[in-house]
Amino acid sequence: MCKGVKPHNMRDMQIDMDQAEARPMASIPRTITLLGSLTSSTASVSQSMPSRPSEPKRRGATTVEEAFNTRARDELDSIIARMFYTGGLSFNLTRNPYFSRAFTYAASNPIVGYKPPDYNSLRTTLLQREKAHVERLEPIRGSWKQKGVSIYSDDWADVQRKLLINFIAVSENVPMFLHYVNVEGEQKNRYFITEKFEDCIRENTEANAIAYAECNWITKVSDDALMIKNFIMNHSMRLAMFNEHSKMKLLLIADTRFASWIIMLKRFTMIKRSLQDMFVKEKVLDDLWWDRVDYIIAFTASIYDMIRLTDTDKSNLHLVYDMWDTMIEKVNVVIYRHEGKRENDPSSFYDVVHKILVDRWNKSNMSLQCLAHSLNPRYYHETWLNKNIHRQTPYQDEEISSERSKCLRRYYPNADERRTVNLEYARFSTVLDTFSDPDALADRGLMDPKLWWVLYGSSTPNL
């Protein structure tokens, strides 16, 4: 060591050496920690940052972590959770047995290069495969009339401890599940069981036979249209003749497309004149057949439009209940006008159509839809109420009130909190306090519901 070097010079050189060693360390890129995968990100950061000599080395993964691969499990859980959150999926999907079965099968049978089905596969080939699988059961159901059938029932409790009753049909030792009934809170005496058995029998025998007898003509009309379309499309000469008479093309619509046969009949009415000019054929020139086509399109138009409106990304939960009621009203008007009947006259065809629509509503109806309907200020305004004499405010409707109460009990299990919410709803529905403001009353029937609540809902924060 040079004798001219003083102690303060040694300290300065040591500081310069420490700074030189720290400069490369600071330039090393670091991995950004994601909120959804904190465990895996922390591990990658620790791997990318070399430890200082003065720091003790971090302990590696334990034997338990290696055995159960906990980091990979946590990462997979985070990916599945993001799928639910970003896709707006219902958490009830996790209770579907196929949800857990899919991941269990994938973990037990590693398939190299496997890709999950895409949008088109789910709506075409895979849907057709499942449809064919379900249709294999139809011959069994069709043989009941000749071979006889017995209906059995048993009760059990699901994972939520709800009491359920299963109904199973058995014919020649071949069982088939029919449906189940939630009997929570019901008294299971012989009268109740008998009533449920009678409902099950009617649903699977008489009702289906009546519906088939009343609606079979619709199937015949659609089959005729399909036959004509296939006759033209499958013969090049006929297709060339059709193209000469019509500027519009026949649509090749897959059966899996929404309302495919209605779309096909609509196109037929648009090219009606071209088909009549092209053919000298009884079916195409028959005005009665075309009248049936127009009738089918007319009474299904409101059903088609309602489903199209709900099958969007737009928020319309608060409109579903009213749209469904309005749709049934329009179907009633078209059918009764076509049959030349008054409102109170019986119509066997409308009764069948109405029962199908009501059954579909009962299967898809949610308490949340009734709650959203109750909170829409438009349905308390005279503009909406005066459009039909049968309309009434949501708090006066027994079904809506019952379903709204069920929904609020789920949202607010605490009785005191629920009482506060019920009081807020009472003030809103009966126009008390701030809701009696003239602007608030006038805007109920004019303004978007969400904007209305922003302006006038400050006194009811829970609603």
Secondary structure, 3 states (H helix, E strand, C coil): CCCCCCHHHHHHHHHHHHHHHHHHHHHCCCCCCCCCCHHHHHHHHHHHCCCCCCCCCCCCCCHHHHHHCHHHHHHHHHHHHHHHHHHCCCHHHHHCHHHHHHHHHHHHCCCCCCCCCCHHHHHCHHHHHHHHHHHCCHHHHHCHHHHCCEEEEEEEECCCCCEEEEEEEEECCEEEEEEEEECCCCCCCHHHHHHHHHHHHHHHCHHHHHHHHHHHHHHHHHHHHHHHHHHHHCCHHHHHHHHHHCCCCCCCCCCCCCCHHHHHHHHHHHCHHHHHHHCCCHHHHCHHHHHHHHHHHHHHHHHHHHHHHHCCCCCCHHHHHHHHHHHHHHHHHHHHHHHCCCCCCCCHHHHHHHHHHHHHHHHHCCHHHHHHHHCCHHHHCHHHHCCCCCCCCHHHCHHHHHHHHHHHHHHCCCHHHHHHHHHHHHHHHCCCHHHHCHHHHHHCCCCCHHHHHHHHCCCCCCC
